[in-house]
Amino acid sequence: MMDYSSQEPGERRGVHAHTLSEPHFRDFLSVVEDVDVMLEVKDKEVSALKAVKIAKEMGSSTRMPLQGSLH
């Protein structure tokens, strides 16, 4: 399991971005293989759906558990 987050622009270091940075996530996926990812973002389900779409476009297998962490 690997946590994924982007820095929120203009905020103090360590503040997670509100939403998934699509270019950064594409870069991330291009260098990892077969890893479970936990998104650290504030808009949870919106970013999770973006992440699945990007992963599928890039040919990654996706398993998106819709558990309590998205609610």
C-alpha positions in Angstrom: 0.0 0.0 0.0 1.3 3.4 -0.9 -0.2 6.8 0.0 -0.4 9.3 -2.8 -0.8 13.0 -2.3 0.1 16.3 -3.9 1.0 19.5 -2.2 -1.8 22.1 -2.0 -0.4 25.2 -3.8 0.0 28.2 -1.6 -0.4 26.3 1.6 2.2 25.3 4.2 4.3 22.3 3.5 2.4 19.0 4.0 -1.1 20.2 3.3 -2.7 17.7 0.9 -4.3 19.1 -2.3 -8.0 19.4 -2.5 -8.2 17.4 -5.7 -6.1 15.0 -7.7 -3.4 16.6 -9.8 -3.9 14.7 -13.0 -0.4 15.4 -14.6 1.3 14.5 -11.3 -0.7 11.3 -11.0 0.1 10.3 -14.5 3.8 10.8 -13.8 3.4 8.7 -10.6 1.7 5.9 -12.4 4.4 5.9 -15.1 7.1 4.9 -12.6 5.3 2.4 -10.3 4.2 -1.2 -11.0 1.4 -3.2 -9.3 0.9 -1.1 -6.3 -2.2 -0.4 -4.2 -2.7 3.3 -3.8 -4.5 5.3 -1.2 -5.3 8.8 -2.3 -4.8 11.6 0.2 -7.1 14.3 -1.1 -10.0 16.2 0.3 -12.6 15.6 -2.5 -12.3 11.8 -2.0 -14.7 10.2 -4.5 -14.2 12.8 -7.2 -10.5 12.2 -7.2 -10.9 8.4 -6.9 -13.0 8.3 -10.0 -10.4 10.5 -11.8 -7.6 8.2 -10.7 -9.4 5.1 -12.0 -10.1 6.8 -15.3 -6.4 7.8 -15.7 -5.2 4.3 -14.6 -7.4 2.7 -17.2 -6.3 5.1 -19.9 -2.7 4.2 -19.1 -3.4 0.5 -19.2 -3.1 -0.2 -15.4 -5.4 -2.7 -13.8 -7.7 -1.1 -11.3 -9.6 -2.3 -8.3 -11.5 0.5 -6.7 -12.9 -0.6 -3.3 -15.9 1.6 -2.5 -15.6 1.4 1.3 -16.3 3.7 4.2 -13.1 5.7 3.5 -14.9 7.4 0.6 -17.9 8.5 2.6 
